[in-house]
Each structure stands twice: as structure tokens, then as C-alpha cells.
Amino acid sequence: MKILLDTNVIIDALTSREPWNKSAEKIFLMGANHIVDMYITASSATDIYYLLRKFVKDTAGSKQIMSKLYSLIGILDVTAANCVEALASPISDYEDAVVEKVAASKEMDYIVTRNIKDYKEGTVKVILPDDFISMLEEEV
């Protein structure tokens, strides 16, 4: 199963942001154990680094954390076509529309996010982290 993790889920795990960190960390473990294939978009990578650096307050430490993150997840390119298609998307937030278009073009099974309402108008299934974990546990 291929999932695109929204920035909020990544930040929850990397910064131990409560109360959401537990489910985000479980999803990371699923990826590390090859239960799911996890991805982010290239544009999300820059946002994640920016937020992480503000939290860690150390450039070298932030880069080290990002390097570890990249060993667990794939990074999906954002194409010009994704950006243009996002303009016509019914998703009102442009950044979210770009993420959804990348997810659709790479045939992701789900976008895992705490902000499912932001993606409701898209074509890719969206799911809350806790619901995603429950769904996978039911399959086992």
C-alpha cells in the first residue's frame, strides 16, 4: 500500500507533538517494517525542514533528522503539470491541491492527514492517522 503523508503527520512524529505523535509514530513504524510505502512531496520536504529547524533550533541537527526521514520515506517530484492541474482543482487550498494532484499522478492509495476536510474534494482517498492504523490492524 502506498500512502502520501501530509506535512502535519510528519511534524507530529518528528517533534513528538501531542496528542498526535503516537499515531504518527505508529505509521512511521509501519513504514520502517515495510507494511506500507510512505511518501511525501518534494514541496512538502522544504516545509518540513523549515518547521523542523524552527523546532530544533539547530541547522546541522535538522539536516541529520531530515536525512533519517529520507531513509524511511520516498520523495515524489512535483511537476509543472501537477501545479497547473491544481489550479483547476475543486480543493480550495492551492498547496493541498498540488499535494493531491501529485498523489493522484503517482497512484497513492491514501493521503494520511489530520486535515481530511482540506482534501475532501479531491480524487485520492483521505484518511485520519488513527483511522488508517485501525484499518490496517483490522486487515491483519
C-alpha distance (Angstrom), angle and dihedral (degrees) to the residues before:
residue distance angle dihedral
M1 . . .
K2 3.80 . .
I3 3.79 119.8 .
L4 3.77 132.6 -178.9
L5 3.80 110.9 -145.1
D6 3.77 116.1 -145.0
T7 3.79 117.2 -131.4
N8 3.81 92.8 -106.6
V9 3.81 92.2 60.5
I10 3.80 92.3 50.0
I11 3.80 92.4 48.7
D12 3.82 90.6 47.3
A13 3.80 89.9 57.5
L14 3.81 98.8 39.8
T15 3.79 95.7 47.4
S16 3.82 98.4 33.3
R17 3.80 88.2 -122.1
E18 3.79 106.9 -172.6
P19 2.93 137.8 -102.3
W20 3.81 92.6 10.2
N21 3.81 99.2 49.5
K22 3.82 95.5 84.6
S23 3.79 95.1 62.0
A24 3.81 92.7 39.5
E25 3.81 90.3 52.1
K26 3.83 91.0 49.1
I27 3.79 89.4 54.0
F28 3.81 90.2 49.8
L29 3.82 88.6 52.8
M30 3.80 90.0 50.9
G31 3.79 88.5 54.4
A32 3.81 93.2 45.9
N33 3.81 89.0 50.9
H34 3.83 91.1 49.1
I35 3.80 93.5 -117.0
V36 3.81 89.4 126.1
D37 3.78 135.0 13.9
M38 3.81 109.0 -124.1
Y39 3.79 126.5 -156.1
I40 3.79 142.0 173.9
T41 3.78 129.1 -169.1
A42 3.78 121.0 -104.2
S43 3.80 89.0 -118.0
S44 3.81 90.4 53.6
A45 3.80 89.5 53.3
T46 3.80 91.2 65.8
D47 3.81 91.8 47.4
I48 3.81 91.2 48.8
Y49 3.81 91.9 50.1
Y50 3.81 91.6 48.7
L51 3.82 93.2 50.7
L52 3.79 92.9 42.3
R53 3.80 93.0 50.7
K54 3.81 90.1 52.3
F55 3.82 89.4 51.4
V56 3.82 98.1 42.8
K57 3.83 94.9 36.5
D58 3.80 89.6 -151.1
T59 3.80 124.3 98.5
A60 3.81 96.1 -159.6
G61 3.80 91.8 46.5
S62 3.79 91.3 48.3
K63 3.80 91.7 51.2
Q64 3.80 90.3 49.7
I65 3.82 91.2 52.0
M66 3.80 90.7 47.7
S67 3.80 90.1 50.9
K68 3.81 90.1 54.2
L69 3.81 89.9 46.6
Y70 3.81 90.6 53.1
S71 3.81 89.6 54.0
L72 3.83 88.8 60.2
I73 3.79 102.4 39.8
G74 3.76 139.9 40.1
I75 3.77 122.9 -122.3
L76 3.80 116.8 -135.5
D77 3.78 119.9 -149.9
V78 3.78 118.5 -119.7
T79 3.78 108.3 -137.3
A80 3.76 132.3 -157.9
A81 3.81 87.7 -112.7
N82 3.83 90.6 55.5
C83 3.80 90.1 52.8
V84 3.80 94.0 47.9
E85 3.81 93.4 44.9
A86 3.81 90.1 50.2
L87 3.81 89.4 61.8
A88 3.80 89.4 64.7
S89 3.80 94.3 42.5
P90 3.79 120.1 118.2
I91 3.82 86.3 -133.9
S92 3.79 103.3 104.6
D93 3.82 98.5 -152.5
Y94 3.81 106.7 75.3
E95 3.81 95.5 -152.8
D96 3.82 90.6 52.6
A97 3.81 90.1 45.5
V98 3.82 90.0 55.1
V99 3.82 91.0 49.5
E100 3.80 90.4 49.8
K101 3.81 92.6 48.6
V102 3.81 90.7 51.1
A103 3.82 90.0 48.6
A104 3.80 90.7 50.1
S105 3.80 94.1 47.0
K106 3.82 91.2 50.4
E107 3.82 92.6 44.9
M108 3.79 96.5 -120.0
D109 3.79 113.7 -176.5
Y110 3.82 93.3 -143.4
I111 3.76 144.3 1.1
V112 3.80 105.6 -137.0
T113 3.79 110.0 -151.4
R114 3.78 143.1 140.5
N115 3.81 88.0 -132.6
I116 3.78 102.5 64.4
K117 3.79 92.3 153.1
D118 3.82 88.7 65.5
Y119 3.81 90.7 61.9
K120 3.81 102.0 36.0
E121 3.80 93.4 108.2
G122 3.81 93.6 54.2
T123 3.79 130.4 94.0
V124 3.83 98.1 -122.0
K125 3.80 117.8 84.7
V126 3.80 113.3 -108.1
I127 3.77 125.6 -155.2
L128 3.78 139.2 178.0
P129 3.82 115.6 -113.7
D130 3.83 93.5 -115.1
D131 3.81 91.7 48.3
F132 3.80 90.6 48.7
I133 3.81 91.2 53.0
S134 3.81 91.4 47.3
M135 3.79 91.3 49.2
L136 3.81 92.4 52.6
E137 3.80 92.8 44.9
E138 3.81 89.7 53.3
E139 3.81 90.5 53.0
V140 3.82 91.7 56.3
